[in-house]
Amino acid sequence: MDTIKVHVNDSTVDLPVKSTINDMLRHLQIAPKGIAIAVNAPAPGAETAVSREIVSRQQWSRYTLSDQQNITIIKATQGG
């Protein structure tokens, strides 16, 4: 099976090619409630510069991850 490597919160994870954000969360056994996902994306007009973008929850099942992509999982916390 062909795989890709993605970097999730500074850890490297092997996933099948064409994995989506939902696939990654299942693989990592992370419940989707209370989290946000940020991914690296090409900066407009730049060949090598990268920016971060939040992927809306509605897109998680359609957003296909790329080899060597950086992903940040942001967990909501409570406190006072």
Number of C-alpha atoms within 10 A of each C-alpha: 5 8 13 16 18 20 16 19 11 10 10 13 15 15 20 15 15 16 18 19 21 19 18 20 14 12 13 11 9 12 10 15 9 9 13 15 19 17 19 16 14 13 13 9 7 8 8 7 11 13 11 15 15 15 14 11 16 8 12 18 12 13 17 15 23 15 15 15 15 20 21 17 16 13 12 9 7 5 3 2
